[in-house]
Structures are given as C-alpha cells and as structure tokens.
C-alpha cells in the first residue's frame, strides 16, 4: 500500500464516525440516535453530540431491519441512519433506516466524506 492509499484509507475510516456525511452524489447521511420525533421532523443526536433536524415528507421511505416501516416506528433512543437530500439550507429525509446504524458503515463507508460546517447544531 502506498502512502496516498494509506492516507485515503485513514481519512475514510475517520469519516465513518462523523455525521452527517456526504455520499451518493451529494446526499447527506445522518447517523445517530433519535432525540425527538414530530409530525414533520426528526431530530438525531450524532456520535459527536450534535443535533441534526431533518424534515420528514410523505415521500420519506422508512425501513426497520429489512421490513417496511412508518414514521410511527420511530422512538426516542432508537438508532437510525437517515439518507437525506438538501433543500436549500434544510435537509429532507429520503430514507430512514431504523435500528440500523451499522447499515451506513457497510454500505456507504467508501463514499463518506466530511460534511460542510454548520450542518448540525451543537448542544
């Protein structure tokens, strides 16, 4: 492994533990624990103790394990991976994987990069 490959591997590994992260053509992925659920928003506390609020829409797809789910399946304290799209300064959930924090590490680790500053709100 050359030095450049090593640096890329280390950078990729470090970004696995930061959320939100950019992946898949600009989608922002938010990993963490459900802090609050409202009718049209979901607030996630990331491993770095920042809170990220994403909008829920009628088009948001929910999954728990490999089964279809709904927003009613979200509970405070539940681990989630949220795939979002940017709508101006806001994030809108495209997919919410409930209880599936490992999903992001296995499926998206080689696409993840640091998020722009200001995505999360510190507590």
Rosetta blueprint (number, residue, H / E / L):
1 X L
2 X L
3 X H
4 X H
5 X H
6 X H
7 X H
8 X H
9 X H
10 X H
11 X H
12 X H
13 X H
14 X H
15 X H
16 X L
17 X L
18 X L
19 X L
20 X L
21 X E
22 X E
23 X E
24 X L
25 X L
26 X L
27 X E
28 X E
29 X E
30 X E
31 X E
32 X E
33 X E
34 X E
35 X E
36 X E
37 X E
38 X L
39 X L
40 X L
41 X E
42 X E
43 X E
44 X E
45 X E
46 X L
47 X L
48 X L
49 X L
50 X E
51 X E
52 X E
53 X E
54 X E
55 X E
56 X L
57 X L
58 X L
59 X L
60 X L
61 X E
62 X E
63 X E
64 X E
65 X L
66 X L
67 X E
68 X E
69 X E
70 X L
71 X H
72 X H
73 X H
74 X L
75 X L
76 X L
77 X L
78 X L
79 X E
80 X E
81 X E
82 X E
83 X E
84 X E
85 X E
86 X E
87 X E
88 X L
89 X L
90 X E
91 X E
92 X E
93 X E
94 X E
95 X E
96 X E
97 X E
98 X E
99 X L
100 X L
101 X H
102 X H
103 X H
104 X H
105 X H
106 X H
107 X H
108 X L
109 X L
110 X L
111 X L
112 X L
113 X E
114 X E
115 X L
116 X L
117 X L
118 X L
119 X L
120 X L
121 X E
122 X E
123 X L
